[in-house]
Amino acid sequence: MTWKKKTVFFLILAFFLMQICMSAGVIAKGQVNLPESKFVEVTSEHVHYDKVNGMVKNGSKVSIEIVLSNFSKEIEGKKSELIFYSDLEEPVWGISIDGMPKECRSPFMIDHTKVSEARITVTGEAPEVKKRTEEKVILLNITQKIKEEYPVICIKEYVTSEIIEDALSAWYKAEGEIKKANWTIANATKAGVNVEAAQTSLDLAKEHLNNSLGCYNEGRPEKALEEAQKASDYAKIAEEKAESVAGYAKSKNYGILAAVVIIAVVAFVFLIRQRRRKRGIY
Protein backbone atom coordinates (compact mmCIF):
# COMPACT_ATOMS: atom_id res chain seq x y z
CA MET A 1 0.00 0.00 0.00
CA THR A 2 1.43 3.39 -1.02
CA TRP A 3 1.83 6.30 1.37
CA LYS A 4 -1.11 8.17 -0.25
CA LYS A 5 -3.39 5.13 0.01
CA LYS A 6 -2.43 4.69 3.67
CA THR A 7 -3.24 8.35 4.34
CA VAL A 8 -6.68 8.04 2.69
CA PHE A 9 -7.34 4.82 4.60
CA PHE A 10 -6.56 6.41 7.99
CA LEU A 11 -8.63 9.48 7.19
CA ILE A 12 -11.65 7.28 6.36
CA LEU A 13 -11.06 5.23 9.51
CA ALA A 14 -10.82 8.36 11.65
CA PHE A 15 -14.08 9.65 10.16
CA PHE A 16 -15.97 6.46 11.04
CA LEU A 17 -14.48 6.37 14.53
CA MET A 18 -15.58 9.95 15.09
CA GLN A 19 -19.13 9.05 14.02
CA ILE A 20 -19.17 6.07 16.38
CA CYS A 21 -17.92 8.19 19.30
CA MET A 22 -20.51 10.88 18.60
CA SER A 23 -23.26 8.25 18.51
CA ALA A 24 -22.01 6.71 21.75
CA GLY A 25 -21.99 10.16 23.34
CA VAL A 26 -25.62 10.74 22.36
CA ILE A 27 -26.66 7.36 23.79
CA ALA A 28 -24.80 7.99 27.04
CA LYS A 29 -26.42 11.40 27.40
CA GLY A 30 -29.86 9.89 26.93
CA GLN A 31 -29.20 7.19 29.55
CA VAL A 32 -28.24 9.78 32.19
CA ASN A 33 -31.77 11.23 32.13
CA LEU A 34 -30.53 14.79 32.41
CA PRO A 35 -32.88 17.07 34.41
CA GLU A 36 -35.00 19.80 32.90
CA SER A 37 -33.41 23.19 32.26
CA LYS A 38 -32.75 25.01 35.53
CA PHE A 39 -33.46 28.65 36.14
CA VAL A 40 -31.93 28.58 39.63
CA GLU A 41 -29.07 26.73 41.33
CA VAL A 42 -28.90 24.92 44.68
CA THR A 43 -25.71 26.29 46.21
CA SER A 44 -26.02 24.77 49.67
CA GLU A 45 -28.02 22.09 51.46
CA HIS A 46 -27.91 20.89 55.07
CA VAL A 47 -30.01 17.99 56.33
CA HIS A 48 -30.11 16.84 59.97
CA TYR A 49 -32.01 13.95 61.56
CA ASP A 50 -31.49 11.03 63.96
CA LYS A 51 -30.41 7.88 62.14
CA VAL A 52 -31.04 4.16 62.51
CA ASN A 53 -28.86 2.09 60.17
CA GLY A 54 -28.38 5.19 58.04
CA MET A 55 -32.14 5.81 57.71
CA VAL A 56 -34.36 8.40 59.37
CA LYS A 57 -35.49 7.42 62.85
CA ASN A 58 -39.26 7.53 63.07
CA GLY A 59 -40.64 10.38 65.15
CA SER A 60 -37.27 12.17 65.21
CA LYS A 61 -36.87 15.87 64.46
CA VAL A 62 -35.79 16.65 60.92
CA SER A 63 -34.34 20.02 59.94
CA ILE A 64 -33.30 21.05 56.43
CA GLU A 65 -31.81 24.25 55.04
CA ILE A 66 -31.50 24.94 51.32
CA VAL A 67 -29.85 27.95 49.70
CA LEU A 68 -30.85 28.95 46.15
CA SER A 69 -28.98 31.48 44.04
CA ASN A 70 -28.16 32.45 40.44
CA PHE A 71 -31.78 33.09 39.51
CA SER A 72 -31.94 33.32 35.74
CA LYS A 73 -32.72 36.75 34.28
CA GLU A 74 -33.53 35.19 30.91
CA ILE A 75 -37.10 34.13 31.68
CA GLU A 76 -40.34 35.61 30.51
CA GLY A 77 -41.75 38.06 33.04
CA LYS A 78 -38.54 37.87 35.11
CA LYS A 79 -40.51 36.11 37.86
CA SER A 80 -41.14 32.54 39.02
CA GLU A 81 -42.91 30.71 41.83
CA LEU A 82 -41.28 28.34 44.30
CA ILE A 83 -43.54 25.48 45.41
CA PHE A 84 -42.70 23.60 48.63
CA TYR A 85 -43.76 20.12 49.81
CA SER A 86 -42.81 17.74 52.64
CA ASP A 87 -44.09 14.46 54.13
CA LEU A 88 -42.86 15.49 57.58
CA GLU A 89 -45.41 15.74 60.37
CA GLU A 90 -46.54 19.37 60.83
CA PRO A 91 -43.71 20.91 58.80
CA VAL A 92 -42.74 24.49 59.64
CA TRP A 93 -41.37 26.43 56.69
CA GLY A 94 -39.18 29.51 56.67
CA ILE A 95 -37.67 31.68 53.95
CA SER A 96 -35.34 34.63 53.82
CA ILE A 97 -34.52 36.69 50.74
CA ASP A 98 -31.01 38.13 50.69
CA GLY A 99 -30.87 37.78 54.48
CA MET A 100 -34.28 39.31 55.17
CA PRO A 101 -36.93 36.94 56.67
CA LYS A 102 -40.17 36.79 54.72
CA GLU A 103 -43.54 35.20 55.31
CA CYS A 104 -43.22 31.73 53.83
CA ARG A 105 -46.08 30.49 51.74
CA SER A 106 -46.40 28.07 48.87
CA PRO A 107 -46.22 29.10 46.11
CA PHE A 108 -43.72 31.89 46.88
CA MET A 109 -43.18 34.55 44.20
CA ILE A 110 -39.57 35.35 43.29
CA ASP A 111 -38.52 38.45 41.32
CA HIS A 112 -35.40 37.32 39.46
CA THR A 113 -34.26 40.90 38.90
CA LYS A 114 -34.14 41.67 42.63
CA VAL A 115 -33.21 38.39 44.35
CA SER A 116 -29.64 37.15 44.70
CA GLU A 117 -30.18 34.44 47.30
CA ALA A 118 -33.15 32.60 48.83
CA ARG A 119 -32.67 30.54 51.99
CA ILE A 120 -35.45 27.98 52.64
CA THR A 121 -35.79 25.99 55.86
CA VAL A 122 -38.18 23.30 57.02
CA THR A 123 -38.44 21.47 60.33
CA GLY A 124 -40.81 18.72 61.36
CA GLU A 125 -41.04 15.21 62.74
CA ALA A 126 -40.40 12.09 60.72
CA PRO A 127 -43.56 9.97 60.31
CA GLU A 128 -44.26 7.27 62.89
CA VAL A 129 -43.97 3.89 61.19
CA LYS A 130 -44.55 0.31 62.35
CA LYS A 131 -42.38 -1.21 59.61
CA ARG A 132 -39.64 0.14 57.39
CA THR A 133 -41.14 2.34 54.66
CA GLU A 134 -41.11 0.52 51.32
CA GLU A 135 -40.71 3.82 49.49
CA LYS A 136 -38.60 6.77 50.52
CA VAL A 137 -40.40 9.56 52.34
CA ILE A 138 -40.14 13.06 50.87
CA LEU A 139 -38.38 15.19 53.47
CA LEU A 140 -38.34 18.22 51.20
CA ASN A 141 -39.30 18.96 47.62
CA ILE A 142 -38.97 22.30 45.84
CA THR A 143 -40.19 22.94 42.33
CA GLN A 144 -40.06 26.13 40.31
CA LYS A 145 -42.99 27.26 38.21
CA ILE A 146 -42.60 29.64 35.29
CA LYS A 147 -45.03 28.45 32.65
CA GLU A 148 -44.38 24.87 33.60
CA GLU A 149 -43.00 23.31 36.78
CA TYR A 150 -39.31 22.42 36.94
CA PRO A 151 -37.68 20.30 39.66
CA VAL A 152 -35.23 22.20 41.87
CA ILE A 153 -34.39 19.70 44.63
CA CYS A 154 -36.01 16.64 46.21
CA ILE A 155 -34.64 15.01 49.36
CA LYS A 156 -35.98 11.52 50.15
CA GLU A 157 -35.10 8.85 52.70
CA TYR A 158 -36.43 5.62 54.22
CA VAL A 159 -37.91 5.80 57.72
CA THR A 160 -37.47 3.08 60.35
CA SER A 161 -36.91 2.50 64.09
CA GLU A 162 -34.65 0.47 66.39
CA ILE A 163 -37.30 -2.14 67.14
CA ILE A 164 -38.08 -2.56 63.43
CA GLU A 165 -34.41 -3.07 62.57
CA ASP A 166 -33.97 -5.44 65.53
CA ALA A 167 -36.94 -7.50 64.34
CA LEU A 168 -35.59 -7.69 60.79
CA SER A 169 -32.11 -8.61 62.02
CA ALA A 170 -33.54 -11.33 64.28
CA TRP A 171 -35.62 -12.70 61.41
CA TYR A 172 -32.60 -13.04 59.11
CA LYS A 173 -30.59 -14.61 61.94
CA ALA A 174 -33.35 -17.15 62.59
CA GLU A 175 -33.55 -17.94 58.90
CA GLY A 176 -29.83 -18.73 58.95
CA GLU A 177 -30.18 -20.93 62.05
CA ILE A 178 -32.99 -22.86 60.38
CA LYS A 179 -30.85 -23.48 57.29
CA LYS A 180 -28.04 -24.84 59.48
CA ALA A 181 -30.42 -27.12 61.40
CA ASN A 182 -32.00 -28.33 58.18
CA TRP A 183 -28.56 -29.20 56.77
CA THR A 184 -27.60 -31.11 59.93
CA ILE A 185 -30.87 -33.06 59.94
CA ALA A 186 -30.52 -33.89 56.24
CA ASN A 187 -27.04 -35.31 56.79
CA ALA A 188 -28.21 -37.31 59.81
CA THR A 189 -31.12 -38.70 57.77
CA LYS A 190 -28.74 -39.81 55.02
CA ALA A 191 -26.74 -41.66 57.67
CA GLY A 192 -29.87 -43.60 58.63
CA VAL A 193 -30.37 -41.85 61.98
CA ASN A 194 -33.83 -41.31 63.47
CA VAL A 195 -34.23 -37.51 63.56
CA GLU A 196 -37.94 -37.34 64.40
CA ALA A 197 -37.40 -35.29 67.57
CA ALA A 198 -35.05 -32.89 65.78
CA GLN A 199 -37.51 -32.49 62.89
CA THR A 200 -40.29 -31.61 65.35
CA SER A 201 -38.18 -28.79 66.79
CA LEU A 202 -37.30 -27.62 63.27
CA ASP A 203 -40.96 -27.49 62.30
CA LEU A 204 -41.65 -25.33 65.36
CA ALA A 205 -38.77 -23.04 64.34
CA LYS A 206 -40.25 -22.61 60.87
CA GLU A 207 -43.69 -21.92 62.35
CA HIS A 208 -42.32 -19.15 64.58
CA LEU A 209 -40.37 -17.69 61.65
CA ASN A 210 -43.57 -17.48 59.60
CA ASN A 211 -45.33 -15.91 62.58
CA SER A 212 -42.54 -13.35 62.84
CA LEU A 213 -42.93 -12.32 59.21
CA GLY A 214 -46.70 -12.11 59.59
CA CYS A 215 -46.40 -9.90 62.68
CA TYR A 216 -43.92 -7.64 60.92
CA ASN A 217 -46.21 -7.19 57.92
CA GLU A 218 -49.07 -6.41 60.30
CA GLY A 219 -47.03 -3.61 61.87
CA ARG A 220 -46.20 -5.40 65.13
CA PRO A 221 -42.39 -5.28 65.28
CA GLU A 222 -42.19 -6.14 69.00
CA LYS A 223 -44.08 -9.40 68.46
CA ALA A 224 -42.13 -10.05 65.26
CA LEU A 225 -38.89 -9.80 67.25
CA GLU A 226 -40.20 -12.17 69.90
CA GLU A 227 -41.29 -14.76 67.33
CA ALA A 228 -37.98 -14.52 65.47
CA GLN A 229 -36.05 -15.15 68.69
CA LYS A 230 -38.19 -18.22 69.38
CA ALA A 231 -37.51 -19.43 65.84
CA SER A 232 -33.75 -19.16 66.48
CA ASP A 233 -34.05 -21.03 69.80
CA TYR A 234 -35.99 -23.94 68.28
CA ALA A 235 -33.64 -24.11 65.31
CA LYS A 236 -30.65 -24.42 67.65
CA ILE A 237 -32.46 -27.12 69.63
CA ALA A 238 -33.21 -29.00 66.40
CA GLU A 239 -29.56 -28.83 65.36
CA GLU A 240 -28.39 -30.01 68.78
CA LYS A 241 -30.82 -32.94 68.75
CA ALA A 242 -29.73 -34.00 65.28
CA GLU A 243 -26.06 -33.78 66.25
CA SER A 244 -26.75 -35.67 69.46
CA VAL A 245 -28.48 -38.65 67.84
CA ALA A 246 -25.94 -38.66 65.03
CA GLY A 247 -23.11 -38.66 67.56
CA TYR A 248 -24.79 -41.44 69.56
CA ALA A 249 -25.23 -43.50 66.42
CA LYS A 250 -21.60 -42.95 65.51
CA SER A 251 -20.36 -43.91 68.99
CA LYS A 252 -22.67 -46.93 68.92
CA ASN A 253 -21.20 -47.99 65.60
CA TYR A 254 -17.72 -47.53 67.02
CA GLY A 255 -18.72 -49.66 70.01
CA ILE A 256 -20.00 -52.43 67.75
CA LEU A 257 -16.85 -52.21 65.66
CA ALA A 258 -14.69 -52.40 68.77
CA ALA A 259 -16.63 -55.44 70.01
CA VAL A 260 -16.19 -57.14 66.64
CA VAL A 261 -12.47 -56.41 66.75
CA ILE A 262 -12.18 -57.77 70.28
CA ILE A 263 -14.07 -60.94 69.35
CA ALA A 264 -11.87 -61.36 66.30
CA VAL A 265 -8.71 -60.93 68.41
CA VAL A 266 -9.93 -63.41 71.04
CA ALA A 267 -10.85 -65.91 68.33
CA PHE A 268 -7.45 -65.47 66.72
CA VAL A 269 -5.63 -65.98 70.02
CA PHE A 270 -7.76 -69.04 70.81
CA LEU A 271 -7.02 -70.46 67.38
CA ILE A 272 -3.26 -69.93 67.81
CA ARG A 273 -3.32 -71.65 71.18
CA GLN A 274 -5.23 -74.58 69.77
CA ARG A 275 -2.65 -75.03 67.02
CA ARG A 276 0.19 -74.82 69.53
CA ARG A 277 -1.40 -77.49 71.73
CA LYS A 278 -1.72 -79.79 68.77
CA ARG A 279 2.01 -79.29 68.13
CA GLY A 280 2.78 -79.80 71.82
CA ILE A 281 3.85 -76.23 72.32
CA TYR A 282 2.65 -74.58 75.50
C-alpha positions as CSV (number, residue, x, y, z in Angstrom):
1,M,0.0,0.0,0.0
2,T,1.4,3.4,-1.0
3,W,1.8,6.3,1.4
4,K,-1.1,8.2,-0.3
5,K,-3.4,5.1,0.0
6,K,-2.4,4.7,3.7
7,T,-3.2,8.4,4.3
8,V,-6.7,8.0,2.7
9,F,-7.3,4.8,4.6
10,F,-6.6,6.4,8.0
11,L,-8.6,9.5,7.2
12,I,-11.6,7.3,6.4
13,L,-11.1,5.2,9.5
14,A,-10.8,8.4,11.7
15,F,-14.1,9.6,10.2
16,F,-16.0,6.5,11.0
17,L,-14.5,6.4,14.5
18,M,-15.6,9.9,15.1
19,Q,-19.1,9.0,14.0
20,I,-19.2,6.1,16.4
21,C,-17.9,8.2,19.3
22,M,-20.5,10.9,18.6
23,S,-23.3,8.2,18.5
24,A,-22.0,6.7,21.8
25,G,-22.0,10.2,23.3
26,V,-25.6,10.7,22.4
27,I,-26.7,7.4,23.8
28,A,-24.8,8.0,27.0
29,K,-26.4,11.4,27.4
30,G,-29.9,9.9,26.9
31,Q,-29.2,7.2,29.6
32,V,-28.2,9.8,32.2
33,N,-31.8,11.2,32.1
34,L,-30.5,14.8,32.4
35,P,-32.9,17.1,34.4
36,E,-35.0,19.8,32.9
37,S,-33.4,23.2,32.3
38,K,-32.8,25.0,35.5
39,F,-33.5,28.6,36.1
40,V,-31.9,28.6,39.6
41,E,-29.1,26.7,41.3
42,V,-28.9,24.9,44.7
43,T,-25.7,26.3,46.2
44,S,-26.0,24.8,49.7
45,E,-28.0,22.1,51.5
46,H,-27.9,20.9,55.1
47,V,-30.0,18.0,56.3
48,H,-30.1,16.8,60.0
49,Y,-32.0,13.9,61.6
50,D,-31.5,11.0,64.0
51,K,-30.4,7.9,62.1
52,V,-31.0,4.2,62.5
53,N,-28.9,2.1,60.2
54,G,-28.4,5.2,58.0
55,M,-32.1,5.8,57.7
56,V,-34.4,8.4,59.4
57,K,-35.5,7.4,62.9
58,N,-39.3,7.5,63.1
59,G,-40.6,10.4,65.1
60,S,-37.3,12.2,65.2
61,K,-36.9,15.9,64.5
62,V,-35.8,16.7,60.9
63,S,-34.3,20.0,59.9
64,I,-33.3,21.1,56.4
65,E,-31.8,24.3,55.0
66,I,-31.5,24.9,51.3
67,V,-29.8,28.0,49.7
68,L,-30.8,28.9,46.2
69,S,-29.0,31.5,44.0
70,N,-28.2,32.4,40.4
71,F,-31.8,33.1,39.5
72,S,-31.9,33.3,35.7
73,K,-32.7,36.7,34.3
74,E,-33.5,35.2,30.9
75,I,-37.1,34.1,31.7
76,E,-40.3,35.6,30.5
77,G,-41.8,38.1,33.0
78,K,-38.5,37.9,35.1
79,K,-40.5,36.1,37.9
80,S,-41.1,32.5,39.0
81,E,-42.9,30.7,41.8
82,L,-41.3,28.3,44.3
83,I,-43.5,25.5,45.4
84,F,-42.7,23.6,48.6
85,Y,-43.8,20.1,49.8
86,S,-42.8,17.7,52.6
87,D,-44.1,14.5,54.1
88,L,-42.9,15.5,57.6
89,E,-45.4,15.7,60.4
90,E,-46.5,19.4,60.8
91,P,-43.7,20.9,58.8
92,V,-42.7,24.5,59.6
93,W,-41.4,26.4,56.7
94,G,-39.2,29.5,56.7
95,I,-37.7,31.7,54.0
96,S,-35.3,34.6,53.8
97,I,-34.5,36.7,50.7
98,D,-31.0,38.1,50.7
99,G,-30.9,37.8,54.5
100,M,-34.3,39.3,55.2
101,P,-36.9,36.9,56.7
102,K,-40.2,36.8,54.7
103,E,-43.5,35.2,55.3
104,C,-43.2,31.7,53.8
105,R,-46.1,30.5,51.7
106,S,-46.4,28.1,48.9
107,P,-46.2,29.1,46.1
108,F,-43.7,31.9,46.9
109,M,-43.2,34.6,44.2
110,I,-39.6,35.4,43.3
111,D,-38.5,38.4,41.3
112,H,-35.4,37.3,39.5
113,T,-34.3,40.9,38.9
114,K,-34.1,41.7,42.6
115,V,-33.2,38.4,44.4
116,S,-29.6,37.2,44.7
117,E,-30.2,34.4,47.3
118,A,-33.1,32.6,48.8
119,R,-32.7,30.5,52.0
120,I,-35.5,28.0,52.6
121,T,-35.8,26.0,55.9
122,V,-38.2,23.3,57.0
123,T,-38.4,21.5,60.3
124,G,-40.8,18.7,61.4
125,E,-41.0,15.2,62.7
126,A,-40.4,12.1,60.7
127,P,-43.6,10.0,60.3
128,E,-44.3,7.3,62.9
129,V,-44.0,3.9,61.2
130,K,-44.5,0.3,62.3
131,K,-42.4,-1.2,59.6
132,R,-39.6,0.1,57.4
133,T,-41.1,2.3,54.7
134,E,-41.1,0.5,51.3
135,E,-40.7,3.8,49.5
136,K,-38.6,6.8,50.5
137,V,-40.4,9.6,52.3
138,I,-40.1,13.1,50.9
139,L,-38.4,15.2,53.5
140,L,-38.3,18.2,51.2
141,N,-39.3,19.0,47.6
142,I,-39.0,22.3,45.8
143,T,-40.2,22.9,42.3
144,Q,-40.1,26.1,40.3
145,K,-43.0,27.3,38.2
146,I,-42.6,29.6,35.3
147,K,-45.0,28.5,32.6
148,E,-44.4,24.9,33.6
149,E,-43.0,23.3,36.8
150,Y,-39.3,22.4,36.9
151,P,-37.7,20.3,39.7
152,V,-35.2,22.2,41.9
153,I,-34.4,19.7,44.6
154,C,-36.0,16.6,46.2
155,I,-34.6,15.0,49.4
156,K,-36.0,11.5,50.1
157,E,-35.1,8.9,52.7
158,Y,-36.4,5.6,54.2
159,V,-37.9,5.8,57.7
160,T,-37.5,3.1,60.4
161,S,-36.9,2.5,64.1
162,E,-34.6,0.5,66.4
163,I,-37.3,-2.1,67.1
164,I,-38.1,-2.6,63.4
165,E,-34.4,-3.1,62.6
166,D,-34.0,-5.4,65.5
167,A,-36.9,-7.5,64.3
168,L,-35.6,-7.7,60.8
169,S,-32.1,-8.6,62.0
170,A,-33.5,-11.3,64.3
171,W,-35.6,-12.7,61.4
172,Y,-32.6,-13.0,59.1
173,K,-30.6,-14.6,61.9
174,A,-33.4,-17.1,62.6
175,E,-33.6,-17.9,58.9
176,G,-29.8,-18.7,58.9
177,E,-30.2,-20.9,62.1
178,I,-33.0,-22.9,60.4
179,K,-30.9,-23.5,57.3
180,K,-28.0,-24.8,59.5
181,A,-30.4,-27.1,61.4
182,N,-32.0,-28.3,58.2
183,W,-28.6,-29.2,56.8
184,T,-27.6,-31.1,59.9
185,I,-30.9,-33.1,59.9
186,A,-30.5,-33.9,56.2
187,N,-27.0,-35.3,56.8
188,A,-28.2,-37.3,59.8
189,T,-31.1,-38.7,57.8
190,K,-28.7,-39.8,55.0
191,A,-26.7,-41.7,57.7
192,G,-29.9,-43.6,58.6
193,V,-30.4,-41.9,62.0
194,N,-33.8,-41.3,63.5
195,V,-34.2,-37.5,63.6
196,E,-37.9,-37.3,64.4
197,A,-37.4,-35.3,67.6
198,A,-35.1,-32.9,65.8
199,Q,-37.5,-32.5,62.9
200,T,-40.3,-31.6,65.3
201,S,-38.2,-28.8,66.8
202,L,-37.3,-27.6,63.3
203,D,-41.0,-27.5,62.3
204,L,-41.6,-25.3,65.4
205,A,-38.8,-23.0,64.3
206,K,-40.3,-22.6,60.9
207,E,-43.7,-21.9,62.3
208,H,-42.3,-19.2,64.6
209,L,-40.4,-17.7,61.7
210,N,-43.6,-17.5,59.6
211,N,-45.3,-15.9,62.6
212,S,-42.5,-13.4,62.8
213,L,-42.9,-12.3,59.2
214,G,-46.7,-12.1,59.6
215,C,-46.4,-9.9,62.7
216,Y,-43.9,-7.6,60.9
217,N,-46.2,-7.2,57.9
218,E,-49.1,-6.4,60.3
219,G,-47.0,-3.6,61.9
220,R,-46.2,-5.4,65.1
221,P,-42.4,-5.3,65.3
222,E,-42.2,-6.1,69.0
223,K,-44.1,-9.4,68.5
224,A,-42.1,-10.1,65.3
225,L,-38.9,-9.8,67.2
226,E,-40.2,-12.2,69.9
227,E,-41.3,-14.8,67.3
228,A,-38.0,-14.5,65.5
229,Q,-36.1,-15.2,68.7
230,K,-38.2,-18.2,69.4
231,A,-37.5,-19.4,65.8
232,S,-33.8,-19.2,66.5
233,D,-34.1,-21.0,69.8
234,Y,-36.0,-23.9,68.3
235,A,-33.6,-24.1,65.3
236,K,-30.7,-24.4,67.6
237,I,-32.5,-27.1,69.6
238,A,-33.2,-29.0,66.4
239,E,-29.6,-28.8,65.4
240,E,-28.4,-30.0,68.8
241,K,-30.8,-32.9,68.8
242,A,-29.7,-34.0,65.3
243,E,-26.1,-33.8,66.2
244,S,-26.8,-35.7,69.5
245,V,-28.5,-38.6,67.8
246,A,-25.9,-38.7,65.0
247,G,-23.1,-38.7,67.6
248,Y,-24.8,-41.4,69.6
249,A,-25.2,-43.5,66.4
250,K,-21.6,-43.0,65.5
251,S,-20.4,-43.9,69.0
252,K,-22.7,-46.9,68.9
253,N,-21.2,-48.0,65.6
254,Y,-17.7,-47.5,67.0
255,G,-18.7,-49.7,70.0
256,I,-20.0,-52.4,67.8
257,L,-16.9,-52.2,65.7
258,A,-14.7,-52.4,68.8
259,A,-16.6,-55.4,70.0
260,V,-16.2,-57.1,66.6
261,V,-12.5,-56.4,66.7
262,I,-12.2,-57.8,70.3
263,I,-14.1,-60.9,69.4
264,A,-11.9,-61.4,66.3
265,V,-8.7,-60.9,68.4
266,V,-9.9,-63.4,71.0
267,A,-10.9,-65.9,68.3
268,F,-7.5,-65.5,66.7
269,V,-5.6,-66.0,70.0
270,F,-7.8,-69.0,70.8
271,L,-7.0,-70.5,67.4
272,I,-3.3,-69.9,67.8
273,R,-3.3,-71.6,71.2
274,Q,-5.2,-74.6,69.8
275,R,-2.7,-75.0,67.0
276,R,0.2,-74.8,69.5
277,R,-1.4,-77.5,71.7
278,K,-1.7,-79.8,68.8
279,R,2.0,-79.3,68.1
280,G,2.8,-79.8,71.8
281,I,3.9,-76.2,72.3
282,Y,2.6,-74.6,75.5
